[in-house]
Amino acid sequence: MQGLAWAVLLAAVLIAPAFLYPVFAMQLLCFALFAAAFNLLIGFTGLLSFGHAAFFGGAAYIAGHVIKVWGFPPILGILAGTVFAAALGWLVGMLAIRRQGIYFAMITLALAQIVYFFALQMPFTGGEDGLQGIPRGHLLGVIDLSQPLNMYYFVAAVFLIGFAVIYRVVHSPFGQVLQAIRENEPRALSLGYNVDRFKLLAFVLSAGLAGLAGSTKALVFQFASLTDAHWQMSGEVILMTLLGGMGTIFGPVVGAVIVVALQHMLSGIGSWVQVVIGGTFIACVLLFRRGIVGEIARMLKVGGWL
């Protein structure tokens, strides 16, 4: 059953350019990875962050700057953005994990707003105009990433690697401890686990993977903007995760595809697209209380691999 799920995912990723505009397909993959990274924190550790846009947007700016100004190749630029997001996640996590519940969420939101302020004011970010003209360059000095199909399969590889890391973490002993903390933190503490350390490691890992998604998105669109670091982006990734199924493996991917597809298809109606997405979310909450994939897993009784 696990092999079947992975086969469907791989097939969808490989044949997507035949049916979708490559840039749109790349956008889907970037947000799917972002939502999966966020789900690692909220779905498997039980920590609700309102500030994940700081890691997504911050990594986009760093990756764009080192590629455009310092002349880094694309892989090193993406790695630089990922490392920055992980380091920022460690800093935010050290301050936030001392609190729980809504206090934890509010601390992450406040710190994310500080990052947004820096993105607005720092000279290298371009302010309200954003960081434009990020070159895609050549992969390993050979493959021209300005070609849409080359860029798509590079993004697909980044997504699959990031998603495989998340899958492995969830099914590792470390992931089992995270789920124990989510279910009953006092009991995990009584068993001798350093709960704060595990939560911090999960936060850093989630932030780093969110940064990987943000760095890749900046390279895809050759642009990093304030939208990437805005609090609304944090709200969107929460929506994607809840819509697809919090605490499931493939749920955030499904949720990201639905939200991004709705935004794309309904872009002609302007701001009313948010009303449509909100209505879709309400309908899914009423009909699928565990999210779309969560309900499917419940009906099929295969929650362990979906």
N, C-alpha and C positions, 0 to 999 in steps of 0.2 A: 504493500500500500504506500509506503514511503517512496519506493522507487517510481510508482505510478505518478505520485504528486510531483516529484522532481522531473519526471519525463515530460509532463504537461507544461511545467514552467519553462524547461529548456526549449521545448518545441515552440512555445509562444514567443520566447525571446528571439529565437533564431529566425522565425518566419515573419516577425512583425514588420520589417521594412517592406515586405511584399504587399502589405495591406494598409500601412500607415505612413504618413509623411515622416521621414527619418527624425527630424528635429522634435516632432511631437512624441514619437516613440522614445526618444532619449529623455525628454522631459518626464514621461511616465516612469522610466527606470530610476531617474534621480529622486523623484518624490517617493517612489516605492521603497528605495533604500533608506531614505530619511524617515519614513513612517515605521519601517521595520526596526531601525535604530532606536526610535522613541519608544516603541513597544517593548524593547528589551528592558527599559527602565520602568515603565508604568505597568506593563502586562506581566512581567516575570519577577519584578522586584517590589512592585507596589508603591513606587514613588512617582507622584504627579508633578511634572515640571512645566511651568508656564514660560520658560525662558529658552527653549531649545532653538529658537530662531537665532540666538546669539552665536551658537556654534555653527549653525548652517550658514548664516550670513557672514560671520567673522572669517570663517575658512574660505568663503568665496572671495572676499577682499584680499586676504593674504595670498591665496593661490594666484589670483589675477595680477597682483602687484609683482610677485617674484617672477612670474612668467613674462609680463610686459616690460617691466623696468630692469630687472636683474638678468633677464635672458635665460631663465631656467627652462629646461625641457619640460614638456607637459607632465611626465610622470613625477619628476621632482617637485614641480609646482603643486600638484595634487597632494603629494606626501607632505609638503610644507604646510598646506592648509589643514591637513588631517592632524598633524602634530600640534599645530597651534590650537585647534579645537580641543584636542585631548588635554593640553596643558591648561587651557581656559576652563575645561570641565573639572580638572583637579582643583583649581582655585575656587570655583563656584561651589563644588561639592564639599570642600573642606569647611566652607562657611554654612552651607545649607543643611547638611545631614545632621547637624546638631539639633535640628527641629524636625517636627513631624507634621503630617496632615497639611492643613491650609497654610500653616506658618512656613513650611518647607516650600510650598508652591509660590507664596508671595515673595519669599527671599529670591527664588530663581527669577521671578518676573522683574523684581527691582534691579537685580544685577544685570539682567538682559537689557533693560532700558539704559543702563550705563554704557553697555557696549553699543547700543543704537546711537547714543549721544556721541560717542567717539567716532562711529562711522559717519556721522553727519558733519563733525567738526574737523577731523584730521585731514590735512592737506592732500595726502596721497589717495584718499578715497573718492575724491571728486565731488563730495558734498551731495547736494540734491540731484546732480547730473549722473552720479554713479561713476564707476570705473569702466570706461569704454575701451573698445578696440583691443581686447585681449587676444593675442595670436594663438591659434591652435597648435602651430608648429608641426614637427614630425616626431612620430613615435619611434624611439631608438635610432633616430636620425635617418630612418628609411621610409616609414609609412607616412604618407601625407594625410594628416588629420583634417585638412580643409575639405577633403572629399567626404560627402555625407555618409556613405556606407562604411568607409574606414572608421570615421568617428563613431558611428553607431555601434559597431562591433567592439570598439575599444570601451565605450560606455557600458555595453552589455557585459564585457569581461569584468569591469570594475563592480558592477551590480552583483554579478554572480559570486565574485570573491567575497564581497561584503556580506551578502546574504548567507553564504556558506559559513562564514565566521560566526554570524548570529546563531545559525542552526546548531553549530558545534558547541557554542557556549551554552545554549539552552539545554542541550542533552549531555552536558558534562557534569561531573560532581559539583563544580562551581555553580553551574546553573541550577542544580537541585537545591543547593544551599540558598540561593537567591529566592527560589520559590517557597522554601521553608520560611524564610524571613517574611515574605509577602503574606503567607497564610497565618503565621503565629510568631511574631518577632520575640516576645518574651520566652517562648519555648526554645527557639533557636539560640537565644542568649544563654538560657539555662543549660543547654547542651555543650556550651563552651566555645561557641563560634564568636569571633570578633565581628559583631553585626555591623558596626560603623565602617569597619575596613571593607567588608564585602559590599556594602552599599556604595562606598566611595569608588571602589573598583568598577562596579556596574555603571555608576554615573560617568566615570572617565571613559569607559568603553563605549557607552551610548553616545557621549559627546563626540568622541573621535570618529565614530561611524557616521554621525550626522554631519561632521565636518567633511568627511570623504564625499558624501552626497552633495554638499554645498560647493566644494571645490570642483567637482565634476560638472555640476550645472553651470558654474561660471565659465568653464572651458567650452561647454556646448553652445551657450548663447553669446560667448565672447563679451560678457557684460556682468558686472556685479552691482546691485542697486540696493537702496535702503529698504526696499520691499523684502529682500532676503533676510534682513535683520529686524524687521518690524514685529511687534507683538502679535499682529494678525497672523503672521506665518506660524507662530507657535500654536495659535488657535486652530489653524487649518490642519496641522499635523495631528493634533488631538482628535479632530473630526475624522480624519482618515482612519486613525487607529480604532476609534470606537465604531465607526461604520463597518469596517471589515471584520473586526472581532478582536478585542483586547485579550491578550494572553494566548493568542493563537500564533502559529508560525507564518501562515500564508495570508491571514486576515488583513494585516496592514497593506500588503501589496494590492489586494482586491480593493480595499478602501481608497488607496491612492489613485488607482486607475479610475474608479468611479468619480471621485471628486475632480481630478484633473480633466477627465473627459467631459464632465458637465460644464466646467469652466470654459473649455475649448468650444464645445458645441453651442453654448448659449452666450458666447461673448458678444453677440450682436444686440442683446437686450440690455447691455450696460450693467449698472449696479443691481438690477433685478435678479441677476444670476445668483446673488447671495441669498435672496428669498427662496429661489428654487432649491438651492442646495440645503438651506435650512429646513424646508418642507420635506425634502428627501430624507434628511437625517431624522426628523421627527417620525416619519412613517417607518423607517427602519428600526428606530428604537422601540416603537409600539409593536411591530411585527417580528423583529429579530432582536430580542433583548440581549443576546450574547454577541450581537454582530452577525453579519451574513455568514461568514465562515464558521463562527462559533455555533450557530444554530445548525448548520449543515453537519458539523462534527458531532453535535449532540444527537441528531437524528440517526446518523450512521454509526454512532458510538465508537468513534475513532479520534477522539480529542487529542490523544497523545502524539499524533503525527501531523495534524492539521494546524 
